[in-house]
Amino acid sequence: MSEQTGAENGRALPESIAALARLARNYWWGWAADGASVFRDLDPRLWDECEQNPRELLAEVSELRLARAATDPVYVARVRRLAEKFDRYVADGEATWARREAPQISWANPVAYFCAEFGVHSSLPLYSGGLGVLAGDHLKSASDLGVPLVAVGLLYNYGYFRQRLRADGWQVEDYSKLDPARAPLALVRDDETNDPVRLALDIRGRRVEAQAWLASVGRVRLYLLDTNVAENGETDRLITGHLYGGDRETRCVQEIVLGVGGVRLLRRLKIEPCVFHLNEGHSAFLTLELARELIARGQTFNDAAPRVRERCVFTTHTPVAAGHDEFLPSLVEHCFGRDYVESLGLSLADFVNLGRVQADDESELFGLTPLALKMCRSTNGVSRKHGEVSRELWLEAFPGRTVGEVPITSVTNGVHAPTWVAPLMRDLYERYVAEDWDARACDEEVWSRGAARLPDEELWRAHLLLKRRLIAFVRDRVFNAHLRGGDLGGAEQARTLFDADVLTVGFARRVAAYKRWSLILTDVERLMRLITDEGRPVQFVFAGKAHPHDETAKEILRRIAQWKFHPHVARRAVFIQDYDHEIARQLVQSVDVWLNVPRRPLEASGTSGEKVAMNGGLNLSVLDGWWLEGYDSTNGWAVGEEHPPTGEHEDEDAADADALYRLLEEEVVPAYYERDGRGVPVRWVRMMKRAIETLVPAFNSDRMVREYVKRIYLK
């Protein structure tokens, strides 16, 4: 099979910068030094308007700008260096960590990584939050480490919703159609016929066809299944319409396309994985397809199941039972059809029991997590605490065992340093940590020595410059949001939002009740004193989306949005609409403090705070998820105790709110505003260095992927 790219939207680029067309088709540029800026500098305004999609930029940029760039020796040299670096990167597969440490995994038998969402970049909006961004970082580190890996997901033609807040703060969802032909994607075609590769699935008693698109992520290939083809009826074309949209039936058939269709796609591409990695339960149906293949060759299900288990591993990301996908058994039967159940050699009752913890319990739904637990040889959570919680949560799935004997381990999440570290910080790391700091992200000794060498003044100056960039970004986003809404007064006020010298706290994540967005508003008078203090004020920047069907979350968001309109708050608090990869990057690279206050122990891991630490920001978080492992009392602050008060949630919330206010009043604010003769907050900068030293090598995705390779993929 081949991935045809064709002409760049029918437009030939000038020869001196023609390499841009090739670079635009591989997301490697998104984490390469000078990668994004080479495209942005062609036309900065257009770059933002096309949401940093390099293919669309190259299609729309004016002939004059192209001609100027093509005749600018400095720019031409930048393109040439970037292209040469990319070519060396792609060709250098033999000199990688994986080749040395895991030669058993090869491109002939790679890892197959399945996930319902991938957050590779904002120009490919196939993600809603942490799971997708984590998956994107996993692919990038696998590429950097040279791990032979192919990934499988879905191409959501309308992606995830675009967020808009009404004047009263209520969230409104809008959807825009993704045009694959203008995205950094290639339609997968047959080598001999040049026709698009097609797969056939029987879903809901109908034949459904799917095509596949390829997104190149460095050395890694991400295949995306798409049912939006002319041969399908309108209902089936919309199977891959919206990420987490529609009803339970839509979700079920999406997961059939992902799991069953994903396996069939790999077969068509003649890819024989050494291991299938189910990143969350959405792809658990792939285990049934693997079993069906063996049964078609004459085995029974009981013979096939152990062989499937040997080839599948499962990562769970959700610490509460309600967060796991479950369906009415009759719905699963309807979506699969009787013929598929019979092809497994199972009765309907035995088929349904695969998705139940307790066999024959008519009150239990068909769950994808129980299916994955039964059909995978390895299960892991995404932090040590989450592994512990998961063992307790799924104890009944392992009868006769104690909690300590439940075979669920953990691999703590990490983030891809080259993607999330700001260019200014990259420059500091190259000069004081190591020239190849990104390749040595896991080396504790390198970071211990390097952090100590960072000059206080240079580190602080870089941080202030990044914060000024954030404020300019905030003002621009808020100005344009008011302008689109016809609020000229609000647009004018946006020009004076925030102050670069004020302590800036960031709070951005999915809006959900357990994330406790409103904890900061527990004592409004106490909070107002912090915000309005003339000598030592605090300002807050918020961002996040509520699930379209979560009315409780929307009400939480509305309350935050209304509070920021308080006359004493207007200049010191802002909500940035339509949270995405790019907004996250601006925030994590620039805020002074990252606030995280979920209800314990419901934060499986969390990764935003890890990105903040890589840029020298400080975490102010409850002891849950990754922070329970990262906090050492010198590299940030812990809100409350590890074990919250027993009793009602209201007691826990009150105790944590009080602890949060006290930390801000007595520790965070004084440390930030305490300056030496050079204007440097020495105590604060010491904590920044300590955060860099202790957290970068422990919570990067290179370390995470290495663990998966050594402990999970290679048994």
C-alpha positions, 0 to 999 in steps of 0.5 A: 500500500502507498500513501499518495501525496500528489501536488501541494494543492496544485501549487508548485513552490519556488525551488529554493524553498520547495522542501516546505511542501515535504516538511508540511506533510510530517508533524515532525516540524511541530516539535523541531527547533525552528519548525513552526517559526519557518512556516509562521514567518511566511505570513504570521497573520495567515498562520494564525488564521489557518490555525497553524496548518502548514499545508493550508498556509502554503496553499493560501499564502500570496505569491509575493510573500513566497517570492520574497521568502524564496529570494531571502538567503537567510530564510532559504538557509533556514529551510535548507537546514530544517529539511536536512535535519528532518532527512537525517532524523528519518534516515537515522533509524538504526542509531536510536535507543530502541534499536540498541535496547529493544531490537526485538521490536521491528518495523516488520512487527511493530507495536500497534497503538490504538486510541479513540483520540490523538492530540498531535497538533491543533491543526488536526483537531481529533482530541478533546483533552488529556487522553488525546494529548497524551497519545500524541506525546506517546507517538512523538517520543516513540518516534524520537526513540526509534520505537517501531510503532503504528497508531490507529484512530478515527478521522472525525470529520467534524472533530471536537466542538468549538467553544463559544460562551454567551453573554451569560457565560453559558457554553455553546458548541459549534462544529466545523468540518475538517477538510482532509485534503488541506490537512497534513494527511494523505489518503492511503491508496493501493500500490497496484490500482492507486484506488483508495484502500477500503475496508468493509464492516457489517454494522447494524445489519448494513455493509459499512465501508471505511477508507484510511488517512495517514498522518506522519508523526516523525518516524511513526505512522498514524492511520485514521479510519473514515466512514465518510465515503459515498458508498455509505448512507448518511447515518453511516457516513456520520459514524466518524462524524464527531468525537464523543458526539451522538448517542450511545449507539453512535459511540458503540459503532465508532468503537467497532470501527476503531477496534474491528476496522483497525485490525482489518486495516493493518491486515490490508496494509500487511502489518503484523504487530508484535503487540496491540496496545489498547490506550483506554477501553475504547478499542477493546473490540479489537480483541474480538476481531483477533479472536475471530481470525483465529476461530476462522482458522479452526480454533475454538474461542477458548483456544483463541482467547489465550493467544489473543491475550498474549498479544494485547496490553491495556492502559486504563485512564479512568479511576471511577467506574462511571467513566468507563464505556458501558452499553446495553447488551441488546445495543451491542448485539444490534450493532455487531449483528448475530452473524459476528457473534456466531463467528466467535463460536459463542452463544449470545449469553457467553458473548455478553459475559465477556463485557461483565465482571459478574457472569450472568448478572442481568443488571450489569451492562456490557463494559469495554474495560471488563472485556479488555481486562479479560482479553489482555495480558497486561493492564496498567494505570497511569500513575502509582496512585491510579494503579492502586485505585484501579486494583481496588476498583476492579478487584471483583474482576479477579475472584479469589485474589486480594487487592495486592494480587490484582494484576494491574500495574502502573506507568506514570504519564509523561509529556513530550519535552520538545513539543511543550518547552518554549523556544526561550527555555530550549535556548537556555537548556542548550547553553546550560544543561546540554546541547542535546538536552532533548535527547537526554531528557531522562538523565537525572545527573545531566539535569541536576548539574544543568539546573544548578548552572542556570543563571538566576537573572537569565532564567527569570528574564526568560520567564518574564518575556514568556509571561509578556507574550502570554499577556499579549496572547490573552489580550488578543484572544479576548479582544477578538472574542468581544469583537466577534460578539459585537461588544466594542466596550469589552474589546477596548477593555481587553487592551488593558487586561493583566499586568506582566509584573503580577503573579499569574495563576493558570487553571486550564483543564476539562470542566468536570465536577471532580476537577473542582473548578469552583474551589477557588470561589469558596470564600470570595471575600478572601479571594478578592483580597488576594486579587485587589491587593495594591502591593501584591496582587494575583491574577488568574487565567482560566480555560477549558471545555465542558462536555456537550452533554454535561449540564452540571459542568456547564453550570460550573463554567457559567459561574466562573465566567460570570464571576470574572465580570465582577468590577474588581475582577475584570482586569485580574481574571480572564477565561480564554474560550475554545481551549486547544493545543495552542492555548495550552502551549501558551499557558504552560510555557508562561504562567507563574503557578499552575493550579490543580485541585481535583477531588482525591483520588480521582485524578488518574495522572494529569500532565499539564503540570508536568508541562509547566514544570518543564518551563520553570513554572511552579505547581500548586496542586493537591497530592494526587496523580503525578504530583503525589510522585513529583512533589518533594516540598522544595519544587512547588506546593501541596494543597491539603494532605495526601489523605483528605478528611473523611466524611462528606465532600463538603468537608474535603472541599472546605479543608482544601479551600482553606489550605489553598488560600493559606498557601497563596497568602502565606507562601506563594505570594510572599515568595513571588514578590520578595526581590533582591537588588537586581529585581530577581525573586531569589527564593522563587527562582530557586524553586524554579530550578528545583522543579526543572531539576527534579521533574523534567527527567522524571515526567517526560514521555521518553521515560514513559515510552521506555517503560512501556517498551521494557515493562509492557511491550516486551513483557 
